Amino acid sequence: MTIKSFRGKMIDGAIDTITLHTNDGSIGYRVKKVQCVPELPGTTNTEHVFKIYKIPQTAVTGSIDFSDNTLLASVYLSSRDDRYGGDNIIVFDNEIFNQDIYLTHDDTNNVGAVNYYIELEQVKLDLNENTVATLKDIRNIASQ
């Protein structure tokens, strides 16, 4: 099992892409771990919503909808000027994808950035799994 890790920082309202696609789609991924930490924990009032999607996003919102089948993971965390409030992390680790993933960040108080750390498990896909993963992604993008 190979784990690939990614880290970065996102400002409020940001959308980022992690490039994962290959020419033949034979490598798949599964989200194993997501962690977020406010840029300035305990110094400002922030409420961060960080999400990972299978398809490109055109808008950033603070709402979380588990019925959205393109959502791979979400993190909600809060920080107050006198303490770090902790987080609530949900990862749908049964989802396998072979295309790029898209990150969004919303600070409902519009004041802070968030640092993120993501671990993805790399999975070798056979031809059938490759086809299914690619068709799912195409269908999800087409239904946008």
C-alpha positions in Angstrom: 0.0 0.0 0.0 1.4 3.4 -1.1 0.3 6.6 0.7 0.7 10.0 -1.0 0.4 13.0 1.2 -0.4 16.6 0.4 -0.3 19.7 2.5 -1.0 23.4 2.0 -2.8 26.5 3.1 -6.0 27.9 1.8 -7.5 31.4 2.3 -11.2 32.0 2.8 -13.1 31.3 -0.4 -10.3 29.4 -2.1 -10.7 26.5 -4.5 -7.6 24.3 -5.2 -6.9 21.3 -7.4 -4.7 18.3 -6.6 -3.6 16.7 -9.9 -3.9 12.9 -9.7 -5.0 11.8 -13.2 -2.9 9.6 -15.3 -3.0 8.9 -19.1 -4.5 5.4 -18.7 -6.4 5.9 -15.4 -4.9 2.7 -13.9 -4.0 4.4 -10.6 -6.9 5.0 -8.2 -7.0 6.7 -4.8 -8.9 6.6 -1.6 -8.9 9.4 1.0 -7.4 7.9 4.2 -6.8 11.0 6.4 -7.6 14.7 6.5 -6.5 17.1 9.1 -6.9 20.9 9.3 -5.5 23.6 11.6 -6.4 27.3 11.5 -3.5 29.5 10.5 -3.9 31.5 13.8 -5.5 29.1 16.3 -6.8 30.8 19.4 -6.2 34.3 18.1 -9.3 35.0 16.1 -12.9 33.8 15.9 -13.1 31.5 12.9 -15.3 28.6 11.7 -13.7 26.7 8.9 -15.4 24.4 6.4 -12.9 22.4 4.3 -14.2 20.0 1.7 -12.7 17.6 -0.9 -14.7 16.9 -4.1 -14.3 14.5 -7.1 -15.4 17.2 -9.6 -14.4 20.8 -10.2 -16.2 23.4 -8.0 -17.3 26.8 -9.2 -18.4 28.2 -5.8 -17.4 27.9 -2.2 -20.0 27.5 0.5 -20.0 26.7 4.2 -22.8 24.1 3.8 -22.1 20.4 4.0 -24.4 18.0 2.1 -23.7 14.3 2.6 -26.2 13.4 -0.1 -23.7 14.9 -2.7 -22.1 11.9 -4.2 -19.1 13.9 -5.4 -18.1 14.8 -1.8 -15.1 12.8 -0.6 -14.4 14.4 2.8 -15.4 17.4 4.9 -13.8 19.1 7.9 -15.5 21.6 10.3 -13.4 23.3 12.9 -13.7 26.3 15.0 -11.3 28.6 16.8 -12.0 31.4 19.2 -9.8 34.1 20.4 -9.3 32.4 23.7 -9.1 28.7 22.6 -8.9 26.2 19.8 -12.3 24.5 19.5 -11.3 21.3 17.8 -12.7 19.7 14.6 -15.2 17.3 13.1 -13.8 15.2 10.3 -15.8 12.9 8.0 -14.0 10.9 5.3 -15.9 8.6 2.9 -13.1 6.1 2.6 -15.0 3.6 0.4 -14.9 6.0 -2.6 -12.2 5.2 -5.1 -11.4 7.8 -7.8 -8.8 8.1 -10.5 -9.0 11.7 -11.5 -8.0 15.0 -9.9 -9.6 16.2 -6.7 -10.8 19.7 -5.7 -10.5 21.4 -2.4 -12.7 24.2 -1.1 -12.3 26.4 2.1 -14.9 28.7 3.6 -14.3 30.6 6.9 -17.8 31.7 7.9 -16.4 34.7 9.7 -14.2 35.7 6.6 -11.1 36.3 8.6 -8.7 33.3 8.4 -6.8 30.8 6.4 -6.6 27.1 7.2 -3.7 24.6 6.8 -4.5 21.1 5.6 -2.9 17.7 5.5 -4.3 14.9 3.3 -3.3 11.3 2.9 -4.4 9.3 -0.1 -4.0 5.5 -0.4 -2.9 4.6 -3.9 -4.7 1.7 -5.5 -3.8 -0.2 -8.6 -7.0 -0.5 -10.8 -7.7 -3.3 -13.2 -9.4 -2.4 -16.5 -12.9 -2.9 -15.1 -12.3 -0.8 -12.0 -10.6 1.8 -14.2 -13.6 2.0 -16.5 -16.1 2.3 -13.6 -14.1 5.0 -11.8 -13.7 7.0 -15.0 -17.3 6.7 -16.0 -18.5 7.8 -12.5 -16.4 10.9 -12.8 -17.6 11.7 -16.3 -21.2 11.2 -15.2 -20.7 13.4 -12.1 -19.2 16.2 -14.2 -22.0 15.9 -16.8 -24.7 16.2 -14.2 -23.3 19.5 -12.8 
